[in-house]
């Protein structure tokens, strides 16, 4: 194959790459089996260790060298390849919900769907890494064995993980920091995320002395105060505003029994916007809402009072891919060749970190169909997975074949 493929069709017709593409079809059953096995290894955020070890072993079985870095990320490279990889393919290890036992991950007998926590987000992306490793080793797409991506299964993408794994990979002190990132997240091939949706996350904590619901009636109640704060905030944000923004009080806790005035109440809120300045405005509104709620609760209290604090617990930076980026040009060419009708979008993914640092990155789905992410009803159907895998491989090969050029 020439150093730079003149077109996607020429690249796809090369004997080397054709063998690699055919491997995805030939090993379809094996790929599905690996998907189910990995999803049965629990990996809630901050506890990804067992799944990281499992992934590292799969990479080694496929002939790749794998290690787990200090952050908990699994890094896989082909033996003897250059130390400074031009592009990394990543997928996050962690899930919002985790299976309690292996039977929580099942296959529907009626339609063949995979069912259970994490089968779509992000079992699909991790399975694509395993499939890519296996195909690349079984039928190398380049005669020059040194041309290969680095494959990374990273920690800390979901919730309060705050993109910790990707932050570690992109730190300036990392001598082998990739020059570009292809992030695999979920199944859909319809979207190419090239703009990073910024977000900030806060915990609101209201505290008081508590007491008995009857004998201490009239004391300041943290649950009442935090409920009022949520209402004041939500009533102050207009629906359908532009630039598009969102808020979500996803976790509210407080109290110990029905007949006790709570000593504490907590709420966690996620703020997002396509305009980072709007997030700052929403954060300021949250502070004001909490202050007003505390004042109102203390004004009605005839005894002890409550106090509150707002603590930032996470921040995802925004960013955007530079116009004319080679990584975007490559995937658009591949989509045209495969007949995939994709559109550009703005979302919050692991790509937020490299994009915020000016590093080229996109986030895409790995094929198939899925839904119910972050709920107990999560599902995935492998129909269409092969197209997603072919898309990933062709995009990678276009970029690697021209790796002497600027990937940005």
N, C-alpha and C positions, 0 to 999 in steps of 0.2 A: 504494500500500500504506500502511496506517495506521502511525504511528510505532511502535506496539507491536502485534505480531501477537497476536490473542487465542488462537490455537491453532496447533499444528504443521500440521494439515490445512488451515486457512485460509492459512497461509504457503505451503504447498506448491502450493495452487491459484492463487496470485497469478500473473498473466501474466508478470511479470518473472522470478520464481523458476522458473516452469515452463520457460521458455526456457533458463535456466541448467542445470537438471536434465537437460533433453533433450540438451544439448550433450555430456554425458558418454557418452550412448548413441551419438550420431551420430559422435563422434570416437574410438570405442573402438579402432580399428586404429591411429590416430595415437598414442594414449596408450600402447599396447603398444610401438610403435616407439620412442618416447622412452625408455621404461623400459629397453629393451635397449641403446640408445645410451649412456645415462648410466652403466650398469653396466660398459660397456667402457672407461670412463675410470677408471683406478686411483685409489683414494683411501685408502690405508692411513693410520692415525692418525699425525698430525704431517706428512703429505704430501698434504693435501686440496686444495692449490692448483689443480691442473689441473681437477679436478671443480668447484671453486668458480667458476672462470672459465666453465666450460661451463654451469653453472646460471644464472649471471648473464646470459649471453647468451640463454638460453631465456626468462628473465623479460622481458628487453628486447624480444624478438620478440613477446611477448604483450602489449606495451604498458605494461609496468610499469617504473618507475625502479628500477634495481638498483645496489648498491654493495657493496664488500667492506670490512668494517671491519678494525681493527688486529689483531683476533684471528684473522681469516680467515673470519668468518661472512659469508654472502651475505644482504643485507637488501633486500627488494623491497617497494615501496609504489606505489600508483597515483598518477599525477601530480596534484598539487593537493589531495590529501587532507590531513586535519588532521595536524599534526606529532606529536601525542601519541596513538598508537594504543591503543585499549582492549583489543585482544586480538591476540596473535601466534600464528600457526600455524607450527610448527617441525618439522624433520626433520633428523637428523644425516647429515653427508656421509661420514663415515669408515666403513671396514669392517675387520673383523679380518683377513680374507684379501683379497688383491687379485689380479685377473687378470694373468697374465704377458703375455698378448696378447689381441687381440680375439676369437680363436677359443675362448677359455676361457668366453665367454658365448654359449650356444647355446639353440636351441629344440628340444625333443624332437619327433621326427617321429611318435612313437607316440601321445602324449597332449597335446601342445601346452604342456608345462611349460617354463618358463625354467630353465636350468641354469647354475650358476657362482657364484663368490664374490660375495656381496652382493646377489644378486637379490631375496632376501627381506628381509634386514636390512642396509641399509635402503633398497634400491632402491624398495621399495613406497612408503615415506613420501615420498621425494624425488619420485617420479613423481606422487604425489597433489598436491604443491605445484605442479608444472608444469601438471597438469590443472586445478587450481583457478584458477591464474593465467589460463589460456586461456579457461576458461568464464566467469570474471568479466568479462574484457575483451570477449568475444564477445556475451554476453547478461547485462549487469549486473543483479543481482538486486534492486537498489534504484534508485528514481528519483533519489534523492539520491546523486550520484556520490561524495560525500565519505565515505560509509559503506563501509568496506572494512577487512579485517584487514591486518596486516603479515605478509609471508611470509618465513620465515627458514630457510636451509639452514646449519646450524651445524657447527662442527668439534669434535673432541675428546670424543666420547661414549664410544667404545670403550676398553677396556683402560686403559693409562696416560695416556690423554688427560685423565682425571680431571675430565670435564665442563667442560673449559676454556672452550669456546665459550659454554655457558650461563652460566657464572660471569661472563664478560665482559658478557653481555647484561643480567644481573640486578644488576650492581654499582650501588651507591647513587648513584655519580657520573654515571650514564647519564641525561641529561635526558629521553630519549624511551623510558625503560624501560616495556615493556608492563605493563598492569595485570593481565593474565591470560594463560595459556599453554595452547594445545591442541597437545600433542606427538604427532606421528605416528611410530610405531615398529613396523615389521613389519606383517603382514597381518591378524591375528586381530581380529574384531569381538566376540569372546566376553568380553573382559575390559576393564574400565575401571580403570586404575591410578590410585588416588587417595591411596594411602599410599606413602611413599618408603622403600624398604628401604635401611637404612644399611650401609655397608661400609668396611673399612680394608684396605689392601694393603701388604705388606712385602716387602723383599728381604733374604734371609739370605746373608751373605758369610763364608765360612770360608777362611782363608789359612794357608799354611805354606811352608817353604823348598823343598819338592819334592825330587826326586832320581831315581836309577835304581831300577827295580823290584827289582833283585837286590842290587846293591852297597849301596844305601841302605835295604834292607828294615828295617822297624821304625820308620822315621820317621813322624811324624804325617801322616795322609792326610786332606786336606780333604773328598774325596768320601765316604770312610768316615764322617767326622764328620757331614756334612750328611745322609747317608742315615739315620744313627742319629737325628738330630734330627727328621726327618720321621716316622720310626716312633714315637718317643716321643710326639710331638704327636698323631698320628692315633690311637694306642692309648689316649690319655687323654680323648678326646672321645666321649661316649656317642652311639650312633646313635638317631635319632628323638627327640631331646630337644625340649622345649618351654620357652620360645618357640622357634619354628623357627629353626635356625641352620645355617650351612654353612661349609665350608672347602675350598680347592682349591689344591694345589701344582701350578700350571699350567705352570711352566717350571723345569727343573733343568739346570744346565750345569756342566761341570768337566773338566779334563784335556786333554791334547794328543795322547797316544799310549798304546797299551796297555801299553808297557813303561816308562812314566814315572810317578812319583808326582806327582800334580798339585800345582801351587803355589796353586791357588784352585778353589773350587767355589761356585756361586751357586744359589739357589732363590727363586722368587717365589710368594707365597701370597696368596690372596684370602679374606678373612673377612667373612661376612655374618650378620646376625641381625635379626629383627623387634624385638629389644630391644637398643638401643645399649649398655646396660650389659654385656650378654653379649659383645658384640664386644670390649670392653675386657678382659673376663676371658680371652677367647681370645687376645688380644694378649699378656697377661701370661703365659699358659701357653706361648706360642711362645717367649718370652724364656727361660723356665725350661727348656724342652726343649732349646734350643740350648746353654745353659750346661751342662746335664747331659751332652749329647752330646760337647761339647768336653772336659769333665773325663774322660769315659770313654775317649776317643781318646788323650788325653795320658797317662792312667794305663797304657795298654797300650803306648805308644810307648817305645822304648829309646834314642831319639835326639832329633831336633828335634821341636818341639811345634807345635800349631796354635792359631790365635786366631780369634774370630768377632765379628761385629757384626750387629745387626738394624736395618735402616733403613726407616722408613715412606716409601712412594713414592706413596701416594694415599689419599684419604678422601672418601667420599660421605656427606653428611649425611642423616639421616632427617627425616621430617615427615609431616604429614597434612592433607588438605583439611578446612576447617572444616565443621561440620554445617550443612546447609541452604544450601550454596553454590549460587549461580545456575548456575555452569558444569556442576555435576553434575546439577542439576534439569533443565537444558536437554537434556543428552544422554540422560537417562532418558526424557524426553518423546519425543524423536526415536526412540529405540530402540522405544518402545511403538508409535509410528506405523508404523515400518518392519517391525515384527515381529521385531526382533533380541532374542534372549534373552542378555543380558549380565549379568556379575556383577562386583562390586568386588573388587579384589585389591591386593596389596602387592608391589612390584617395584622394581628399580633402573633408572632411566631418566633422561633429561635433566630430567624433572619434579622430581627430587630437589632441585635447587637452588631453584627458586621456592617449592616447598612448605616447605623448611627456613626460608625467609625470610618465611613467612606470606602469600605471593602465591598466588592460586588457580591451580591447574594440574591437568590430567589428562593421561594418556598413553593413546592408543588405537591400534588397528591401522587400516590404510587400506584394508582389503578384499582379497578374494581368498584363496588358500590357499597356505601355504608351510611349509617345514621344513628341517632340516639346517643351521640358522644356525651360523656360526662353524666350519663344516667344509667340506671340498672337495666334499661331496655336497649343498650348498645348492640349494634349488629353490623355484620359485614358479609357481602357476597362476592366470591372471587371471580365471577364473570366479568371479563374486561381487564383482569389484572395483567395479562400478558402484554396488552397494549401499553399500559403504564410502565412496565419494565423495559419494553423496547424503547419507549420515549426517553427514559432515564439513560439507558445505555448509549443511544445515538447522540444525545446531547453531550454526554461526557466525552465520547470519542471525537466529536467535532471540536470541542474545547481542547482536549489533549493533543489532537493532531496539529493544532495551531498554537501550542503552549509557548512557543517562542515569541508569540505576539502578546500584546497587552490584553489580558482577559477583561479588563474593565470596560 
